[in-house]
Amino acid sequence: MKVFSHGSNVNFQISAREMFFTDLESLLKRKKEQSGRFVMGLLKPDKEQLVVYGLLTRYNLNDTEHTFELEDETIKWPQDQFLLSQEAVFTIEDERQGQVDYDILYLTYEDSEGESVLFFIDENNVTHPLACVVQFYEQVKEVGRDVDFSLTGCSANEWKPQK
């Protein structure tokens, strides 16, 4: 079972932990259930590109491929191109909602063209969610990159119970 790094930045409190794909699926499920409109998109920071794919309807993170089904299309990434997951949660002052905790999940994949970052947001929770996608990513993009939980030794992943 592959283990990877999950970086987190919650109001500038930074941490990293090990994650398994079953844990990541549970996190996606919880965020999707809590969201009114759970939207997926793509961020290519080095090309300053942001694309909104649309509402995430289903997903499957298996041993070979990660599949994300949307209303109009299906996006697939090979698991071996997966690099890390990151989560940013910041308390912001929204012009419509007032003070709100807004969180974004990022999944980074790497191929011959560089890094591609899928993002997952609640579209209705703040007035300008795409501005948050870009600004939050700047705060979280390096978190967890310096940790390699796949190394052997005294690691918690050796004690992870089988589900």
KOLLOBA-759324 format. One line per field, with one value per atom (N, C-alpha, C, O): x, y, z; atom name; residue in three letters. Coordinates in steps of 0.001 Angstrom, whole numbers. Layout:
// KOLLOBA-759324
east = [X	...]
north = [Y	...]
up = [Z	...]
at = [CA	...]
aa = [ALA	...]
END
This chain:
// KOLLOBA-759324
east = [849	0	895	1765	682	1526	1189	23	2225	2083	2689	3669	2096	2597	2404	1775	2940	2885	1630	1257	989	-153	231	324	454	812	-421	-1424	-343	-1489	-1026	-10	-1783	-1544	-2886	-3743	-3057	-4293	-3961	-3353	-4372	-4079	-2611	-2283	-1728	-279	324	1489	-441	89	355	-581	1613	2017	2351	3001	1888	2222	2198	1658	2791	2742	2522	3019	1775	1542	1520	1385	1657	1572	110	-787	-104	-1466	-1446	-466	-2548	-2790	-3938	-4713	-4061	-5123	-6507	-7455	-6644	-7941	-8278	-9436	-7255	-7459	-7846	-8715	-7195	-7490	-8908	-9607	-9332	-10712	-11708	-12739	-11409	-12295	-12359	-13426	-11223	-11193	-12012	-12785	-11850	-12650	-14139	-14956	-14487	-15894	-16483	-17583	-15751	-16243	-16428	-17444	-15444	-15541	-16690	-17384	-16888	-17977	-19332	-20246	-19471	-20734	-21046	-22214	-20025	-20219	-20446	-20809	-20238	-20291	-21625	-22221	-22075	-23261	-22948	-23731	-21797	-21329	-19828	-19023	-19459	-18068	-17445	-17722	-16606	-16064	-14594	-13842	-14214	-12829	-12260	-12966	-10981	-10312	-8847	-8368	-8145	-6731	-5959	-6366	-4855	-3968	-2594	-2044	-2044	-678	112	186	703	1350	2464	2585	3283	4406	3949	4694	2736	2191	1134	528	918	-103	-1451	-2114	-1839	-3076	-4011	-3584	-5273	-6302	-7501	-7992	-7974	-9105	-10120	-9749	-11380	-12436	-13096	-13653	-13032	-13641	-15150	-15922	-15564	-16979	-17240	-16330	-18513	-18957	-18407	-18550	-17777	-17276	-18444	-19102	-18700	-19817	-19349	-19986	-18224	-17670	-16162	-15616	-15499	-14047	-13643	-14370	-12478	-11946	-10425	-9841	-9792	-8340	-7851	-7659	-7647	-7207	-5692	-5002	-5176	-3731	-3010	-1793	-3735	-3073	-3503	-2734	-4741	-5281	-6208	-6931	-6177	-7104	-8101	-7726	-9369	-10426	-11344	-11804	-11607	-12493	-13582	-13309	-14828	-15950	-16667	-17004	-16888	-17585	-18886	-19184	-19655	-20925	-20728	-21507	-19687	-19516	-18294	-18176	-17387	-16168	-15576	-16004	-14581	-13853	-12374	-11821	-11739	-10313	-9605	-10035	-8510	-7757	-6282	-5711	-5682	-4249	-3685	-4283	-2533	-1885	-1412	-883	-1599	-1197	300	727	1098	2546	2996	4159	2104	2428	1991	2251	1331	881	2085	2949	2141	3263	2884	3493	1886	1465	116	-354	-491	-1729	-1443	-571	-2204	-2045	-3417	-4319	-3537	-4802	-4512	-3629	-5264	-5123	-6461	-7504	-6417	-7606	-7240	-6345	-7957	-7688	-8999	-10014	-8960	-10090	-9976	-9002	-10995	-10966	-12197	-13187	-12113	-13244	-13872	-13350	-14993	-15682	-16690	-17364	-16795	-17700	-19171	-19990	-19519	-20912	-21209	-22260	-20273	-20498	-19940	-20299	-19073	-18384	-17168	-16536	-16841	-15686	-16032	-17014	-15223	-15495	-14188	-13192	-14195	-13063	-13269	-14265	-12326	-12442	-11293	-10130	-11631	-10584	-10581	-11615	-9380	-9158	-8227	-7241	-8543	-7711	-7000	-7621	-5696	-4881	-4248	-3732	-4284	-3601	-2624	-3027	-1351	-319	156	508	156	650	1803	1821	2771	3941	4158	4186	4311	4611	5724	6370	5950	7048	6893	7876	5677	5426	5524	5362	5786	5866	4733	4154	4418	3389	2022	1886	1018	-384	-1059	-906	-1799	-2413	-3932	-4507	-4575	-6032	-6457	-5844	-7496	-8005	-9486	-10201	-9927	-11307	-11819	-11234	-12930	-13456	-14973	-15655	-15473	-16907	-17138	-16701	-17821	-17999	-18868	-18714	-19776	-20745	-20334	-20995	-19270	-18944	-18354	-18455	-17739	-17176	-17506	-17904	-17340	-17688	-16734	-17173	-15436	-14427	-13570	-12403	-14143	-13393	-12139	-11159	-12128	-10955	-9782	-8624	-10076	-9008	-8371	-7158	-9196	-8683	-7811	-6791	-8203	-7430	-5989	-5053	-5809	-4469	-3727	-2569	-4378	-3717	-3373	-2294	-4267	-4007	-2870	-2047	-2825	-1785	-395	547	-274	1013	1461	2659	519	838	1106	1726	642	722	1621	1911	2065	2713	3978	4302	4694	5922	5709	6599	4552	4315	4221	3429	5035	5025	5989	6185	6592	7524	8837	9515	9203	10484	10376	11328	9213	8986	8749	7982	9407	9200	8817	9682	7531	7042	7226	6959	7675	7876	9210	9453	10081	11358	11131	10206	11969	11848	12521	13238	12288	12859	11758	10748	11938	10958	9869	9928	8891	7838	6482	6281	5561	4208	3507	2602	3905	3192	3400	2606	4448	4647	3614	3386	2983	2021	600	-306	371	-983	-1770	-1355	-2895	-3699	-4323	-4685	-4443	-5079	-6572	-7171	-7176	-8626	-9331	-10557]
north = [-1173	0	1236	1375	2134	3318	4352	4635	4898	5961	7221	7146	8379	9638	10738	10532	11887	13016	13857	14132	14259	15173	16400	16337	17519	18759	19559	19534	20261	21030	22387	22493	23416	24760	25297	25663	25339	25829	27125	27123	28232	29557	29675	30113	29270	29371	28413	28566	27436	26345	25192	24559	24919	23986	22620	22516	21569	20207	19304	19662	18131	17108	15774	15532	14922	13591	12593	12948	11323	10302	10072	10259	9666	9453	8232	7964	7507	6408	6819	7709	6192	6570	6315	7019	5329	5119	6308	6716	6861	8058	9251	10042	9374	10480	10366	11371	9154	8958	9344	9949	9000	9380	10892	11447	11558	13010	13645	14570	13159	13655	13431	14316	12252	11934	12897	13417	13133	14029	15451	16091	15938	17289	17403	18419	16372	16382	16379	17087	15587	15524	16835	17192	17551	18815	19992	21080	19783	20882	20931	19902	22150	22329	22115	21506	22619	22455	22180	23105	20892	20467	20461	19581	21447	21701	21283	21431	20754	20361	21203	21562	21508	22256	21896	21023	22578	22324	23628	24654	23575	24711	24290	23279	25071	24853	26104	27054	26100	27313	27845	29057	26951	27426	28081	28861	27772	28380	29437	29999	29703	30650	30354	31246	29091	28617	28046	27313	28387	27867	27481	28284	26243	25731	25152	24403	25490	24895	23799	24067	22559	21439	21353	21081	21580	21514	20679	20360	20332	19580	18162	17439	17766	16402	15510	15744	14487	13578	12278	11767	11741	10492	10509	11265	9663	9545	8146	7482	7710	6412	6504	6804	6245	6279	4846	4402	4114	2725	2620	3635	1393	1161	1609	1795	1784	2150	3509	4176	3917	5117	5869	5266	7191	8046	8610	9297	8314	8735	9714	9461	10835	11864	12104	12575	11776	11949	13250	13544	14017	15292	15169	14105	16231	16192	15892	15140	16474	16370	15585	15275	15256	14576	13768	13870	12964	12171	12499	12504	12772	13095	11916	11426	11454	10329	10691	11350	10236	10399	9062	8402	8640	7429	7641	8703	6642	6783	7024	7728	6458	6644	8079	8410	8932	10349	11209	12412	10578	11312	11656	10811	12900	13369	13548	12927	14386	14618	15317	15863	15286	16033	17131	17003	18210	19340	19938	19906	20478	21087	22436	22562	23444	24786	25201	25097	25671	26178	27525	27625	28558	29892	30558	30406	31296	32116	33429	34168	33703	34917	35763	35286	37004	37922	38009	38682	37322	37293	38433	38723	39074	40223	39836	40683	38597	38142	37389	37580	36533	35641	36169	35669	37168	37622	36739	36271	36514	35685	34210	33719	33514	32122	31349	31881	30095	29200	28545	27858	28764	28224	27251	27576	26053	25061	24570	24484	24255	23785	22583	22589	21563	20373	20393	20647	20124	20097	18715	18156	18164	16918	17217	17687	16950	17287	16041	15031	16143	15089	15656	16843	14798	15249	14361	13135	15002	14271	15000	15882	14645	15233	16741	17432	17248	18678	19478	20698	18815	19497	19092	18016	19959	19659	20176	21268	19358	19733	19526	18474	20519	20472	20484	21468	19385	19374	20046	19828	20856	21463	21142	20940	21102	20766	21809	22023	22466	23572	23479	22850	24122	24372	25707	26752	25664	26853	27921	29106	27523	28460	29066	29985	28578	28981	30386	31008	30888	32243	32945	32307	34245	35045	34813	34718	34722	34588	33338	33448	32154	30921	30734	30180	31170	30966	31849	31463	33014	33851	33138	33202	32464	31703	30537	30239	29878	28750	29189	28508	30299	30781	31279	30920	32091	32658	31600	31648	30655	29605	28698	28256	28420	27540	28118	27378	29416	30055	29767	29685	29616	29375	27899	27585	27002	25570	24788	23621	25392	24643	23894	22881	24344	23662	22724	21940	22795	22011	20521	20112	19731	18283	17774	16565	18661	18219	17701	16908	18131	17729	16467	16098	15806	14603	13431	13538	12306	11102	9957	9322	9694	8646	7252	6262	7157	5840	5225	4052	5999	5466	4454	4593	3448	2446	2958	3959	2279	2680	2794	2096	3651	3822	4766	5975	4202	5010	4492	3289	5412	5021	4178	3415	4296	3537	2028	1241	1617	197	-347	-1556	517	92	369	170	820	1121	-180	-1095	-278	-1507	-1658	-669	-2867	-3138	-2956	-3393	-2302	-2056	-3094	-3071]
up = [0	0	0	860	-964	-1101	-33	239	554	1534	913	172	1223	675	1698	2736	1406	2322	2083	942	3178	3133	3948	5174	3260	3923	4290	3577	5394	5868	6379	7065	6037	6549	7028	6224	8335	8940	9659	10729	9053	9607	10008	11111	9078	9199	10223	10592	10686	11496	10543	10053	10282	9229	9820	10860	9126	9525	8300	7253	8451	7406	8094	9194	7431	7983	6846	5675	7228	6197	5838	6659	4600	4111	3201	2507	3225	2307	1391	1743	230	-692	-112	-460	762	1424	2322	2417	2980	3813	2951	3321	1799	888	336	206	13	-451	631	338	1873	2987	3148	3411	2990	3081	1961	2208	739	-391	-138	-392	360	629	1653	1462	2738	3790	3254	3522	2499	1950	948	912	143	-842	-145	-567	919	1659	2371	2521	2809	3520	2583	3030	1300	339	-396	-712	-659	-1490	-2960	-3689	-3394	-4782	-4721	-4608	-4796	-4689	-6076	-6892	-6331	-7662	-7718	-6754	-8884	-9128	-10263	-11206	-10155	-11207	-11275	-10551	-12153	-12380	-12270	-12816	-11567	-11399	-11912	-11475	-12837	-13318	-12947	-13728	-11748	-11232	-12124	-12302	-12691	-13504	-14808	-15401	-15256	-16473	-16174	-17086	-14866	-14419	-15064	-15592	-15009	-15635	-14575	-13683	-14684	-13798	-14647	-15441	-14478	-15242	-14256	-13353	-14423	-13609	-14438	-15503	-13943	-14662	-14402	-15322	-13172	-12838	-11601	-10835	-11425	-10252	-10260	-11246	-9159	-9017	-8629	-7615	-9437	-9141	-8504	-7582	-9002	-8453	-8618	-9421	-7843	-7927	-7480	-6742	-7937	-7553	-7595	-8636	-6459	-6377	-6194	-5062	-7293	-7153	-7311	-7413	-7332	-7324	-8583	-8561	-9679	-10924	-11471	-12163	-11158	-11786	-10841	-10048	-10938	-10196	-11194	-12144	-10970	-11884	-11177	-10063	-11836	-11303	-12338	-13442	-11972	-12894	-12579	-11432	-13637	-13542	-14316	-14859	-14373	-15100	-16580	-17166	-17196	-18645	-19099	-20285	-18194	-18604	-17459	-16309	-17808	-16838	-16962	-18062	-15833	-15787	-15140	-14096	-15762	-15219	-15105	-15973	-13997	-13777	-13326	-12476	-13879	-13383	-11947	-11617	-11098	-9701	-9565	-8649	-10452	-10320	-10609	-10378	-11108	-11302	-10111	-10072	-9148	-7961	-7096	-6859	-6625	-5827	-4357	-3486	-4069	-2696	-2657	-3655	-1482	-1268	-252	607	-376	537	810	-27	2002	2399	3030	3879	2607	3171	3770	3124	5008	5686	6297	7136	5855	6383	6764	6084	7858	8265	7500	7643	6684	5869	6156	6710	5774	5885	4499	3610	4326	3042	2982	3972	1834	1711	1858	2216	1595	1674	2973	3585	3383	4527	5843	6909	5782	6980	7224	6277	8484	8801	8612	9169	7824	7496	7363	6872	7802	7580	6219	5991	5331	3975	3728	3967	3247	3027	1588	926	1137	-227	-163	575	-931	-1034	-2385	-3417	-2371	-3582	-3741	-2773	-4947	-5276	-6399	-7463	-6175	-7152	-7881	-7271	-9202	-10087	-10891	-11215	-11214	-11957	-13176	-13071	-14335	-15564	-16307	-15742	-17551	-18323	-18545	-18815	-18433	-18624	-17330	-17347	-16218	-14930	-14015	-14162	-13069	-12077	-12499	-13050	-12221	-12388	-11044	-10424	-10596	-9271	-9427	-9892	-9035	-8990	-7699	-6654	-7759	-6532	-6386	-7367	-5124	-4792	-3818	-2756	-4191	-3388	-3252	-4061	-2207	-2085	-2776	-2294	-3895	-4725	-4066	-4361	-3180	-2605	-1269	-785	-671	692	817	1874	-258	-249	-1561	-2535	-1577	-2756	-3925	-5071	-3646	-4712	-4484	-4108	-4710	-4414	-5256	-4757	-6503	-7348	-6920	-7077	-6390	-5835	-4643	-4446	-3859	-2715	-3190	-2570	-4282	-4808	-5052	-4630	-5716	-6068	-4825	-4612	-4017	-2847	-1801	-1211	-1566	-581	-1057	-254	-2365	-2877	-2618	-2334	-2715	-2424	-992	-723	-85	1318	1636	2653	775	1089	133	393	-955	-2037	-1628	-2247	-624	-202	987	1318	1625	2835	2498	1649	3172	2984	1939	1820	1185	133	692	39	1879	2455	3312	4000	3270	4067	3137	2180	3414	2606	3525	4129	3630	4504	3921	4601	2680	2077	2475	2194	3127	3577	4687	5486	4732	5794	7052	7027	8126	9401	10418	10328	11369	12433	11933	12152	11269	10646	11067	11233	11236	11654	10607	10944	9325	8300	8459	7942	9162	9412	10377	10415	11160	12183	11793	12602	10582	10098	10001	9290	10700	10602	9220	8583	8775	7486	7629	8611	6635	6669	5849	5746]
at = [N	CA	C	O	N	CA	C	O	N	CA	C	O	N	CA	C	O	N	CA	C	O	N	CA	C	O	N	CA	C	O	N	CA	C	O	N	CA	C	O	N	CA	C	O	N	CA	C	O	N	CA	C	O	N	CA	C	O	N	CA	C	O	N	CA	C	O	N	CA	C	O	N	CA	C	O	N	CA	C	O	N	CA	C	O	N	CA	C	O	N	CA	C	O	N	CA	C	O	N	CA	C	O	N	CA	C	O	N	CA	C	O	N	CA	C	O	N	CA	C	O	N	CA	C	O	N	CA	C	O	N	CA	C	O	N	CA	C	O	N	CA	C	O	N	CA	C	O	N	CA	C	O	N	CA	C	O	N	CA	C	O	N	CA	C	O	N	CA	C	O	N	CA	C	O	N	CA	C	O	N	CA	C	O	N	CA	C	O	N	CA	C	O	N	CA	C	O	N	CA	C	O	N	CA	C	O	N	CA	C	O	N	CA	C	O	N	CA	C	O	N	CA	C	O	N	CA	C	O	N	CA	C	O	N	CA	C	O	N	CA	C	O	N	CA	C	O	N	CA	C	O	N	CA	C	O	N	CA	C	O	N	CA	C	O	N	CA	C	O	N	CA	C	O	N	CA	C	O	N	CA	C	O	N	CA	C	O	N	CA	C	O	N	CA	C	O	N	CA	C	O	N	CA	C	O	N	CA	C	O	N	CA	C	O	N	CA	C	O	N	CA	C	O	N	CA	C	O	N	CA	C	O	N	CA	C	O	N	CA	C	O	N	CA	C	O	N	CA	C	O	N	CA	C	O	N	CA	C	O	N	CA	C	O	N	CA	C	O	N	CA	C	O	N	CA	C	O	N	CA	C	O	N	CA	C	O	N	CA	C	O	N	CA	C	O	N	CA	C	O	N	CA	C	O	N	CA	C	O	N	CA	C	O	N	CA	C	O	N	CA	C	O	N	CA	C	O	N	CA	C	O	N	CA	C	O	N	CA	C	O	N	CA	C	O	N	CA	C	O	N	CA	C	O	N	CA	C	O	N	CA	C	O	N	CA	C	O	N	CA	C	O	N	CA	C	O	N	CA	C	O	N	CA	C	O	N	CA	C	O	N	CA	C	O	N	CA	C	O	N	CA	C	O	N	CA	C	O	N	CA	C	O	N	CA	C	O	N	CA	C	O	N	CA	C	O	N	CA	C	O	N	CA	C	O	N	CA	C	O	N	CA	C	O	N	CA	C	O	N	CA	C	O	N	CA	C	O	N	CA	C	O	N	CA	C	O	N	CA	C	O	N	CA	C	O	N	CA	C	O	N	CA	C	O	N	CA	C	O	N	CA	C	O	N	CA	C	O	N	CA	C	O	N	CA	C	O	N	CA	C	O	N	CA	C	O	N	CA	C	O	N	CA	C	O	N	CA	C	O	N	CA	C	O	N	CA	C	O	N	CA	C	O	N	CA	C	O	N	CA	C	O	N	CA	C	O	N	CA	C	O	N	CA	C	O	N	CA	C	O	N	CA	C	O	N	CA	C	O	N	CA	C	O	N	CA	C	O	N	CA	C	O	N	CA	C	O	N	CA	C	O	N	CA	C	O	N	CA	C	O	N	CA	C	O	N	CA	C	O	N	CA	C	O	N	CA	C	O	N	CA	C	O]
aa = [MET	MET	MET	MET	LYS	LYS	LYS	LYS	VAL	VAL	VAL	VAL	PHE	PHE	PHE	PHE	SER	SER	SER	SER	HIS	HIS	HIS	HIS	GLY	GLY	GLY	GLY	SER	SER	SER	SER	ASN	ASN	ASN	ASN	VAL	VAL	VAL	VAL	ASN	ASN	ASN	ASN	PHE	PHE	PHE	PHE	GLN	GLN	GLN	GLN	ILE	ILE	ILE	ILE	SER	SER	SER	SER	ALA	ALA	ALA	ALA	ARG	ARG	ARG	ARG	GLU	GLU	GLU	GLU	MET	MET	MET	MET	PHE	PHE	PHE	PHE	PHE	PHE	PHE	PHE	THR	THR	THR	THR	ASP	ASP	ASP	ASP	LEU	LEU	LEU	LEU	GLU	GLU	GLU	GLU	SER	SER	SER	SER	LEU	LEU	LEU	LEU	LEU	LEU	LEU	LEU	LYS	LYS	LYS	LYS	ARG	ARG	ARG	ARG	LYS	LYS	LYS	LYS	LYS	LYS	LYS	LYS	GLU	GLU	GLU	GLU	GLN	GLN	GLN	GLN	SER	SER	SER	SER	GLY	GLY	GLY	GLY	ARG	ARG	ARG	ARG	PHE	PHE	PHE	PHE	VAL	VAL	VAL	VAL	MET	MET	MET	MET	GLY	GLY	GLY	GLY	LEU	LEU	LEU	LEU	LEU	LEU	LEU	LEU	LYS	LYS	LYS	LYS	PRO	PRO	PRO	PRO	ASP	ASP	ASP	ASP	LYS	LYS	LYS	LYS	GLU	GLU	GLU	GLU	GLN	GLN	GLN	GLN	LEU	LEU	LEU	LEU	VAL	VAL	VAL	VAL	VAL	VAL	VAL	VAL	TYR	TYR	TYR	TYR	GLY	GLY	GLY	GLY	LEU	LEU	LEU	LEU	LEU	LEU	LEU	LEU	THR	THR	THR	THR	ARG	ARG	ARG	ARG	TYR	TYR	TYR	TYR	ASN	ASN	ASN	ASN	LEU	LEU	LEU	LEU	ASN	ASN	ASN	ASN	ASP	ASP	ASP	ASP	THR	THR	THR	THR	GLU	GLU	GLU	GLU	HIS	HIS	HIS	HIS	THR	THR	THR	THR	PHE	PHE	PHE	PHE	GLU	GLU	GLU	GLU	LEU	LEU	LEU	LEU	GLU	GLU	GLU	GLU	ASP	ASP	ASP	ASP	GLU	GLU	GLU	GLU	THR	THR	THR	THR	ILE	ILE	ILE	ILE	LYS	LYS	LYS	LYS	TRP	TRP	TRP	TRP	PRO	PRO	PRO	PRO	GLN	GLN	GLN	GLN	ASP	ASP	ASP	ASP	GLN	GLN	GLN	GLN	PHE	PHE	PHE	PHE	LEU	LEU	LEU	LEU	LEU	LEU	LEU	LEU	SER	SER	SER	SER	GLN	GLN	GLN	GLN	GLU	GLU	GLU	GLU	ALA	ALA	ALA	ALA	VAL	VAL	VAL	VAL	PHE	PHE	PHE	PHE	THR	THR	THR	THR	ILE	ILE	ILE	ILE	GLU	GLU	GLU	GLU	ASP	ASP	ASP	ASP	GLU	GLU	GLU	GLU	ARG	ARG	ARG	ARG	GLN	GLN	GLN	GLN	GLY	GLY	GLY	GLY	GLN	GLN	GLN	GLN	VAL	VAL	VAL	VAL	ASP	ASP	ASP	ASP	TYR	TYR	TYR	TYR	ASP	ASP	ASP	ASP	ILE	ILE	ILE	ILE	LEU	LEU	LEU	LEU	TYR	TYR	TYR	TYR	LEU	LEU	LEU	LEU	THR	THR	THR	THR	TYR	TYR	TYR	TYR	GLU	GLU	GLU	GLU	ASP	ASP	ASP	ASP	SER	SER	SER	SER	GLU	GLU	GLU	GLU	GLY	GLY	GLY	GLY	GLU	GLU	GLU	GLU	SER	SER	SER	SER	VAL	VAL	VAL	VAL	LEU	LEU	LEU	LEU	PHE	PHE	PHE	PHE	PHE	PHE	PHE	PHE	ILE	ILE	ILE	ILE	ASP	ASP	ASP	ASP	GLU	GLU	GLU	GLU	ASN	ASN	ASN	ASN	ASN	ASN	ASN	ASN	VAL	VAL	VAL	VAL	THR	THR	THR	THR	HIS	HIS	HIS	HIS	PRO	PRO	PRO	PRO	LEU	LEU	LEU	LEU	ALA	ALA	ALA	ALA	CYS	CYS	CYS	CYS	VAL	VAL	VAL	VAL	VAL	VAL	VAL	VAL	GLN	GLN	GLN	GLN	PHE	PHE	PHE	PHE	TYR	TYR	TYR	TYR	GLU	GLU	GLU	GLU	GLN	GLN	GLN	GLN	VAL	VAL	VAL	VAL	LYS	LYS	LYS	LYS	GLU	GLU	GLU	GLU	VAL	VAL	VAL	VAL	GLY	GLY	GLY	GLY	ARG	ARG	ARG	ARG	ASP	ASP	ASP	ASP	VAL	VAL	VAL	VAL	ASP	ASP	ASP	ASP	PHE	PHE	PHE	PHE	SER	SER	SER	SER	LEU	LEU	LEU	LEU	THR	THR	THR	THR	GLY	GLY	GLY	GLY	CYS	CYS	CYS	CYS	SER	SER	SER	SER	ALA	ALA	ALA	ALA	ASN	ASN	ASN	ASN	GLU	GLU	GLU	GLU	TRP	TRP	TRP	TRP	LYS	LYS	LYS	LYS	PRO	PRO	PRO	PRO	GLN	GLN	GLN	GLN	LYS	LYS	LYS	LYS]
END
